[in-house]
Amino acid sequence: MMRSSRQSKGTAKLLEHHATTPRRTTRSLSRFAYTDTAPWPTSQHGPQTPDMEDSISPPAKKRRRTSTARPAVKTELVEDTIRSTCSPPKAAAPARRARKPATRKTDPTTGETRTSPPSDWEDTYNSVKKMRAPGGPAHGAAVDTMGCERLADRTASARDQRFHTLISLMLSSQTKDTVNAVAMQRLKTELPAHEPGAPVGLNLDNVLAVDASVLNELIRAVGFHNNKTKYIKQAAVILRDQWNGDIPDSIAGLTSLPGVGPKMAYLCLSAAWNRTEGIGVDVHVHRITNLWGWNKTKTPEETRLALQSWLPRDKWREINWLLVGFGQTVCLPVGRRCGDCDLGLQGLCKAAERKKVMEGRRIKQEETVQDEGTGRVVKKEVLVEGVSVKEEVDDELPRQ
């Protein structure tokens, strides 16, 4: 009873305070709440009922006000100001262009079918030519110095040079240009003469006379050398018997030779006879033009027909050289260098890898200074968004 009377007095004081203090909410009474978490003591009459202040629950958590009238937090403004003043400007991504592939349309009046070129083909083509030019990222490809049309011995007769071009194309299938060039060099310097006193090297008579095993050993480095040895020996007989010892000057004649397909025939006709009647489409041309969305084809021959339906004829010869070198240096079959490619940076290639393109768009600055002590010109490249600094000495520039 003593405890109950004390609790009653405490409750009365609490009520009196609550009555004399206007506009008090239950939240203001939370500081008087009973906070002991132990169970309430029991008596012989059962559990005792807690007093009113003990039954007041803890205040609910305050809700965050979302009123738009509340001013913005100053720290956020400070952070934004620091970020805008200290961070370098990012390179703006070019606007996306609407790409339209080549489409075929039939004139309802004449019935003539015409193919409209892709919408951005000229921009793409000119960008590749710029990259393939000296100083560009795609310059100096293997095809530039060791392409099949460059492997003929310029000191040989015109007929032998045409024969060299045909043989180099037959060896090039499934073989890198560097490997093909080595095999051609061995043939031009080590192929035995067909008779004593005759010159050693690559010509029709020596190929006809050489044993197949010797020829196979000389070209062992190229892919499928066993089949190519057989094709070269068979083609040599056909050239001797049907073409007066020279190579055919037509696509039909060239494709009649064993191991020679349309790609080799069109390239050979252009390089050996200086006549361009079609596009030489190899794996690079077929792969890259499909990546660009110029065509949706499954075989190189389908790609050739698709390109010839709209590409201007004056570009039929150089497109092979352009795209082969581009595929050897930048648009590689594995590990494409999209960050170094103008097509990806300009938004012209739909197949460009986004991560590599974003990395390539990082702002670069180059400073050229001259060392007063040595007189050398030092190029200093700074990545604005990075932390690395690259310095190099350019000895090719004139010294003072």
ZIKASUL-V941408 format. One line per field, one symbol per residue. ss: DSSP state (~ for helix, > for strand, _ for the rest). psi: psi as a letter, one per 30 degrees, with the letter a starting at -180 (. if undefined). Layout:
ss: ???
psi: ???
This chain:
ss: _~~~~~~~~~~~~~~~~~~~_____~~~~~~~_________>>__>>_____~~~__________________~~~~~~~~~~~~~________________>>>>______>>>>____~~~~~~~~~~~~_________~~~~~_~~~_______~~~~~~~~~~~~~~~____~~~~~~~~~~~~~~_____________~~~~~~__~~~~~~~______~~~~~~~~~~~~~~~~~~________~~~~~______~~~~~~~~~~~~_________~~~~~~~~~~_______~~~~~~~~~____~~~__~~~~~~~~~~~~________~~~_~~~~________~~~~~~~___>>>>>>>______>>>>>>>_____>>>>>>______
psi: eeeeeeeeeeeeeeeeeeefjlhklfefffffkkgkglkkllafgakkkllefffkllklkkkkkgkffkllkeeeeeeeeeeffeklkkkkklkkkjkklkkkkkjfefgkklkkllegeeeeeeeeeefflkflfglglefffglefgfkjfflleeeeeeeeeeeeeffkhkleeeeeeeeeeefffklkflkflkkajleeeeefkkeeeeeefgfflkhfeeeeeeeeeeeeeeeefghglllgleeeeffkkgjaeeeeeeeeeeefhkjflkjjaeeeeeefeefgelilfleeeeeeeefffkkffgeefeeeefeeeffeeilekhkiffgkfeeffgfjfgkkeeeeeefgkkkkkkjlkkfefgkkkkjkkjefafkkkklkjffkkl.
